[in-house]
Amino acid sequence: MKKIFVLLIAFSLLIAMHMPVQAQANFEPGQLGITAGGSYGLDIEEPAFRAGLTYFLTQEFRAGVDFTYWILEDVLIDQEEISNTGYEVNANLHFLFLTGQNLVIYAAGSAGLHFAGTSSDIPEFDTTESEFAFGAGLGAELNFGLLSFFLEPKVFLNGFDQLKLNGGLRLYL
């Protein structure tokens, strides 16, 4: 599953790089974007689904919120299945410092809540944790006008304490 997820992101980016591009990355204050894609945590070595919204404050700054749901494997201990769940809700601020003909490069900062839990038929194994998290990273976006492909490595200093790779599509309204 993990390899398929990473290959899917890589394949999507390769296709995007070979598409003819005529659009200028031109954003207006008040413009809204809808994001869908995935993440891969290099520490937990698991994929995740990701969805979010972005809103342009100015032509160079956009704010956003995203929800990430981690696809964690269940564990079998003493014939009991333990289910793992993990998700995060992040607020983001992007500074677009390079907007070319079809390429956008941006710095990303995040703050949010990260949740992890386990559940089973044995009450001793049931746990729930939540942490406030801060993250920073860089992003690259191939812009085709209303649609963009993006890739965004981000380091979280607490929460899930890991480097994660975000990728996907952003549709501008």
C-alpha positions in Angstrom: 0.0 0.0 0.0 2.8 2.4 0.9 4.7 1.8 -2.3 1.6 2.2 -4.4 0.8 5.5 -2.7 4.3 7.0 -3.2 4.4 5.7 -6.8 1.0 7.3 -7.5 2.3 10.7 -6.3 5.5 10.4 -8.3 3.6 9.3 -11.4 1.1 12.3 -11.1 4.0 14.8 -10.8 5.8 13.3 -13.9 2.6 13.6 -16.0 2.1 17.2 -14.8 5.7 18.2 -15.7 5.1 17.0 -19.3 1.8 18.8 -19.9 1.8 21.9 -22.0 1.5 25.0 -19.9 0.0 28.3 -20.9 -1.2 29.7 -17.6 0.4 32.5 -15.6 0.3 31.9 -11.8 -1.7 35.0 -11.0 -3.6 35.0 -7.7 -6.0 37.6 -6.3 -6.8 38.5 -2.7 -10.0 36.6 -1.7 -9.3 33.7 -4.1 -10.2 30.3 -2.7 -8.5 27.0 -3.3 -9.7 23.5 -2.6 -6.9 20.9 -1.9 -7.1 17.1 -2.1 -4.2 14.7 -1.9 -2.1 12.6 0.3 0.8 12.6 2.8 3.5 10.2 3.7 5.1 10.3 7.1 8.8 9.3 6.9 9.0 8.5 10.6 5.8 6.5 11.0 6.2 5.2 7.4 2.5 5.3 6.7 0.4 7.1 4.1 -2.5 9.5 4.7 -5.3 11.2 2.9 -5.4 15.0 3.0 -8.0 17.6 2.3 -8.1 21.4 2.8 -8.9 24.9 1.9 -6.7 27.9 1.1 -7.6 31.6 1.0 -5.5 34.3 -0.5 -5.0 37.2 1.9 -2.8 39.1 -0.6 -1.1 38.0 -3.8 1.9 36.7 -1.8 0.2 35.3 1.3 -2.4 32.7 1.6 -3.9 31.1 4.8 -5.4 27.6 4.9 -6.6 24.8 6.9 -6.2 21.1 6.3 -7.3 17.7 7.7 -5.0 14.7 7.4 -6.2 11.1 8.2 -3.4 8.6 8.6 -3.9 5.0 7.3 -2.4 3.1 10.2 -2.2 -0.7 10.3 -3.9 -2.7 13.0 -1.7 -4.8 15.3 -2.3 -8.2 16.7 -1.2 -8.8 20.3 -2.0 -12.0 22.2 -4.8 -12.8 19.7 -6.4 -9.4 20.2 -6.6 -6.9 17.4 -5.6 -3.4 18.3 -6.9 -0.6 16.0 -4.8 2.5 15.5 -6.1 5.9 14.4 -4.2 9.1 13.7 -5.3 12.4 12.3 -4.3 16.1 12.4 -5.9 19.4 11.8 -3.5 22.2 10.8 -3.8 25.9 10.1 -1.2 27.0 7.5 0.3 30.2 6.2 2.1 30.2 2.9 4.4 33.0 1.6 4.7 32.7 -2.2 8.2 34.1 -3.0 8.4 32.9 -6.6 5.5 32.9 -9.0 6.7 32.2 -12.5 4.9 31.3 -15.7 3.7 28.0 -14.3 5.8 27.4 -11.2 5.1 28.6 -7.7 7.6 28.2 -4.9 6.4 29.0 -1.3 7.4 28.8 2.3 4.9 27.0 4.6 4.3 27.3 8.3 1.8 25.2 10.2 0.2 25.0 13.7 -2.3 22.4 14.6 -3.6 19.6 16.7 -2.4 16.0 16.1 -4.4 13.1 17.5 -3.4 9.4 18.0 -5.3 6.6 19.6 -5.6 2.9 19.9 -8.6 0.8 20.8 -9.3 -2.9 21.4 -11.4 -5.3 23.4 -8.8 -5.1 26.2 -9.3 -1.8 28.1 -5.6 -1.5 29.1 -4.7 -1.0 25.4 -7.1 1.9 24.8 -5.2 5.2 24.6 -5.8 8.6 23.2 -3.3 11.4 22.8 -3.4 14.9 21.4 -0.6 17.4 21.0 -0.2 20.9 19.7 2.2 20.8 16.7 4.3 23.3 14.8 5.7 22.7 11.4 7.6 24.4 8.6 8.5 23.5 5.0 8.8 24.5 1.4 6.4 23.9 -1.4 6.4 23.7 -5.2 3.3 24.0 -7.3 2.9 23.5 -11.0 0.1 25.9 -11.9 -2.2 25.3 -14.9 -4.6 28.2 -14.2 -7.5 26.9 -12.2 -5.7 23.6 -11.3 -2.3 23.0 -9.7 -0.2 20.0 -8.7 1.8 20.5 -5.6 4.5 18.8 -3.5 5.4 20.1 -0.1 7.9 18.5 2.3 7.2 19.7 5.9 9.0 19.0 9.2 6.9 18.9 12.4 8.7 19.7 15.6 6.2 18.1 17.9 2.9 16.3 17.4 3.9 13.3 15.2 7.6 14.6 15.2 8.4 13.8 11.7 9.2 14.8 8.2 6.2 14.4 6.0 5.6 14.7 2.3 2.4 16.3 1.1 1.3 16.1 -2.5 -1.9 16.5 -4.5 -4.1 18.8 -6.4 -5.3 22.3 -5.7 -8.4 23.7 -7.5 -8.7 27.5 -7.5 -12.2 29.0 -7.6 
